[in-house]
Amino acid sequence: MNAEESGQFVWNMATYDLDEAVNISSEELPPEVDEFAVAGLTKAAATRIRPPRVAESPVQFECEYMTTLRLPGNGAMGAVDVVFGKVIAVHIADWALTPEGRIDILKVRPPARLGYHDCTSIEHMFTMATAMKTGAGSAGLEGSPEKAMAALGTG
């Protein structure tokens, strides 16, 4: 609701170390309640938008709101809103980067919900190239916009 009304929001990467705060922040609270205070998180000023960032999160995207996809459920508790935005600023803590400049997922340990009340976090990863051996799609998946544009003949 806040993203829709203000036209701006920050996506803060959840981490294993922040799992309790992430869980607390999922509670439906009235708009006048400060989720940062309830979850025990620290506000950090954004650089290009008004809403604050979560200082404890190692990766934050400042976004301009685009649209909301509302997925109906079997009642009020089953409904899900997916908010989309255009990223206009990115903040990544130095400790969360590999020497190659990629996010070190094994250090950050993002959590994932498995179902029921079960969750996990990433503690192991492996690389598996897609069957797409050439082209812009393959280049884009490795995180290189330059290679993707070159494969399209526009770079």
C-alpha positions as CSV (number, residue, x, y, z in Angstrom):
1,M,0.0,0.0,0.0
2,N,2.8,2.4,0.9
3,A,4.6,1.7,-2.4
4,E,1.5,2.3,-4.4
5,E,0.7,5.5,-2.6
6,S,4.2,7.0,-2.5
7,G,5.4,5.6,-5.9
8,Q,8.6,4.5,-4.2
9,F,10.0,1.7,-2.1
10,V,13.2,-0.1,-1.1
11,W,13.8,-3.8,-1.5
12,N,16.1,-5.0,1.3
13,M,17.7,-8.4,0.9
14,A,16.7,-10.8,3.7
15,T,19.5,-12.7,5.3
16,Y,19.8,-15.6,7.7
17,D,21.0,-13.2,10.4
18,L,17.9,-11.0,9.9
19,D,15.4,-13.9,9.9
20,E,13.6,-12.9,13.0
21,A,13.2,-9.3,11.9
22,V,12.0,-10.5,8.5
23,N,9.4,-12.7,10.1
24,I,8.3,-9.8,12.4
25,S,8.0,-7.4,9.4
26,S,5.6,-9.8,7.6
27,E,2.9,-9.0,10.2
28,E,0.0,-6.9,8.9
29,L,0.3,-3.6,10.8
30,P,-1.7,-0.4,10.5
31,P,0.0,2.3,8.3
32,E,0.9,4.5,11.2
33,V,3.0,1.8,12.9
34,D,6.7,1.9,12.3
35,E,7.8,-1.5,11.1
36,F,11.5,-0.6,11.7
37,A,10.7,-0.1,15.4
38,V,8.6,-3.2,15.7
39,A,11.3,-5.4,14.1
40,G,14.2,-3.7,15.9
41,L,15.8,-2.5,12.6
42,T,17.8,0.7,11.9
43,K,16.8,3.2,9.2
44,A,19.4,4.3,6.7
45,A,18.7,7.2,4.4
46,A,18.1,6.4,0.8
47,T,20.0,8.4,-1.8
48,R,17.4,8.9,-4.5
49,I,14.0,8.3,-2.9
50,R,12.2,9.1,0.3
51,P,11.6,5.7,2.0
52,P,14.5,4.5,4.2
53,R,16.7,1.5,3.7
54,V,17.3,-1.3,6.3
55,A,20.8,-0.5,7.5
56,E,21.4,-4.1,8.6
57,S,20.6,-5.5,5.1
58,P,23.8,-6.0,3.0
59,V,21.9,-5.4,-0.3
60,Q,19.3,-2.7,-1.0
61,F,17.6,-1.6,-4.1
62,E,15.9,1.8,-4.2
63,C,12.9,1.5,-6.6
64,E,10.3,3.6,-8.3
65,Y,7.0,1.8,-8.1
66,M,5.7,0.3,-11.4
67,T,2.7,-2.0,-10.6
68,T,1.3,-4.6,-8.3
69,L,0.2,-8.1,-9.2
70,R,-2.5,-9.3,-6.9
71,L,-2.8,-13.0,-6.6
72,P,-6.1,-14.1,-5.1
73,G,-6.1,-16.8,-2.4
74,N,-8.8,-18.7,-0.5
75,G,-9.5,-15.8,1.7
76,A,-7.8,-12.7,3.2
77,M,-4.9,-14.8,4.5
78,G,-4.2,-16.5,1.2
79,A,-3.9,-13.4,-1.0
80,V,-0.5,-12.3,-2.1
81,D,0.7,-9.0,-3.6
82,V,3.8,-8.9,-5.7
83,V,5.2,-5.4,-6.2
84,F,7.3,-4.5,-9.2
85,G,9.6,-1.5,-9.4
86,K,12.3,0.1,-11.5
87,V,15.6,-0.1,-9.7
88,I,17.2,3.4,-9.6
89,A,20.0,2.9,-7.0
90,V,21.8,-0.2,-5.6
91,H,23.7,-0.4,-2.3
92,I,25.8,-3.5,-1.6
93,A,28.0,-3.8,1.5
94,D,31.7,-4.6,0.7
95,W,31.7,-7.7,2.9
96,A,28.8,-9.1,0.8
97,L,30.8,-9.1,-2.5
98,T,33.2,-11.7,-3.9
99,P,36.6,-10.6,-5.3
100,E,34.9,-10.7,-8.7
101,G,32.3,-8.1,-7.6
102,R,29.4,-10.6,-7.4
103,I,27.1,-11.0,-4.4
104,D,28.6,-13.7,-2.1
105,I,25.4,-15.7,-1.6
106,L,27.1,-18.1,0.9
107,K,28.1,-15.1,3.1
108,V,24.7,-13.4,2.9
109,R,22.7,-16.7,3.3
110,P,19.3,-15.5,2.0
111,P,16.4,-17.5,3.6
112,A,13.7,-19.2,1.7
113,R,10.3,-20.5,2.8
114,L,9.8,-24.2,2.1
115,G,6.1,-24.6,3.0
116,Y,4.2,-24.9,6.3
117,H,6.4,-23.1,8.8
118,D,9.6,-24.6,7.4
119,C,12.4,-22.4,6.0
120,T,16.0,-22.9,4.8
121,S,19.0,-20.8,3.9
122,I,21.6,-21.1,1.2
123,E,24.7,-22.8,2.6
124,H,25.8,-24.6,-0.6
125,M,25.7,-23.6,-4.2
126,F,27.0,-24.8,-7.6
127,T,27.2,-23.5,-11.1
128,M,25.2,-25.1,-13.9
129,A,25.2,-23.3,-17.3
130,T,21.9,-23.5,-19.1
131,A,21.4,-25.6,-22.2
132,M,21.4,-22.2,-24.0
133,K,25.1,-22.1,-25.2
134,T,25.0,-18.9,-27.2
135,G,23.0,-15.7,-27.6
136,A,21.9,-12.9,-25.5
137,G,19.9,-15.1,-23.2
138,S,22.9,-17.0,-22.2
139,A,25.1,-13.9,-21.7
140,G,22.3,-12.2,-19.7
141,L,22.1,-15.1,-17.3
142,E,25.7,-14.7,-16.3
143,G,25.0,-11.1,-15.2
144,S,26.7,-9.3,-18.0
145,P,24.6,-6.7,-19.7
146,E,27.5,-5.8,-22.0
147,K,27.8,-9.4,-23.3
148,A,24.0,-9.6,-23.7
149,M,23.9,-6.4,-25.7
150,A,26.9,-7.6,-27.8
151,A,25.1,-10.9,-28.5
152,L,22.1,-8.9,-29.7
153,G,24.3,-6.8,-31.9
154,T,23.5,-3.6,-30.1
155,G,26.5,-3.2,-27.9
